Amino acid sequence: MSAEVDKTETAEAGKPPRDTRALLREIAESNSLVVVLAVVASLIIGGFLIVLASPAVEEALGYFFARPADTFKAAWDAVSSAYTAMFRGAVWNYNGDTFAQQFRPITETLTMATPLIFAGLGLGMGFRAGLFNIGAQGQMMIGAMLGAYVGFAWNLPPVLHLIVAVTACALGGALWGFIPGILKARTGAHEVIVTIMLNYVAANLLGFALSKDAFQRPGSDNPQSPAVADSAAYPLILGDDYRLHLGFIVALLAAVGVWWLMERSTWGFRFRAVGANPNAAKTAGMNVSIAIVGVMTIAGALAGLAGSAQILGTERSLTAGIAGSFGFDAITVALLGRSRPLGTVMAAILFGGLRAAGPALQVQAQLPIDIVLIIQSLIVLFIAAPPLVRFLFRLPAPSREKVVTA
């Protein structure tokens, strides 16, 4: 009996305390760890693709059996130079001649992240309310159209002009979010179908507007509007050497506002309740229709603010490509951030960094910019398949279903 007790004590001595083991298991089962490892897995697979795309590796493979070490060295050089170039393009250019050149990459990352933060916050609200709103692209376009017109056609005092232009962007996006919201609430029309259609409608409306004299730049045959007045543009935060503008601060304030709305307000509780179980919310006396319309309208306003980051911040002139692919990338940002404001901000900065790193990857590492797009796509794949991430990294499956407020 004494020997068995000794063996048990010896086995227990080699294990961490029960509280520590429980903590480690909780970390291993957490969704946050899955998100981080999804990014890591994407970068690892991206490294293999970089090796396959490297001309130096291809050349070394021609005499692999004669000197195999050359192939491995070329592969390491390709991966290290690619990710080094991405770091220098997105975070810190340590080879820059001046401090401004060294510091500019992180400011470009934050600039690229600004519209993603706005749009991702709106889409995340929709996801938590049980609505798969993918209309941020169209909402950005309509918001940018109205904001641009106010910016170049109206003559207002400096501070007031900016406030009115930003408000116009938000109202344009809110209108374009209200339409699928009211159709969903009144007729049951699926928000995915409606928002996809409205994206196309917005793109065609933008093209039509740019063909009219009211939006046409004088003396130019290109579909491009006049530049917005300086009084309506976001001020630059760090001076003329950088493109980072006040819209980034507004985006952070919007994240705080969305957090308060969803976590601390009565309306946020209603939105989350509708997302968790609309029938139970209706039984509890909540107006599901108003909640749906409210979520879609607020999400549209946030996407419209994403348009303001483009038209009043970086581009300053309305074109057919004013929204780029920000509205669609914001879907991934919201999913990667688990539809939470802090997670959305961090995911937007990550994707902003990938966008900023693309040119450096192409110029400095002589690799196709498509590598960045592939890494983004891999992140989407792994985020959409958590069991695959758990399998790759041998993480334990959740021991129980946790009750989480939507």
Salt bridges, closest charged atoms under 4 A:
GLU29 OE2 - ARG25 NE 2.66
ASP70 OD2 - ARG67 NE 3.30
ASP77 OD2 - LYS73 NZ 2.96
GLU108 OE1 - ARG243 NH2 2.85
GLU191 OE1 - LYS184 NZ 3.11
GLU191 OE1 - HIS190 ND1 3.85
ASP230 OD1 - ARG316 NH2 2.60
GLU263 OE2 - ARG128 NH1 2.88
ASP329 OD2 - ARG355 NH2 2.65
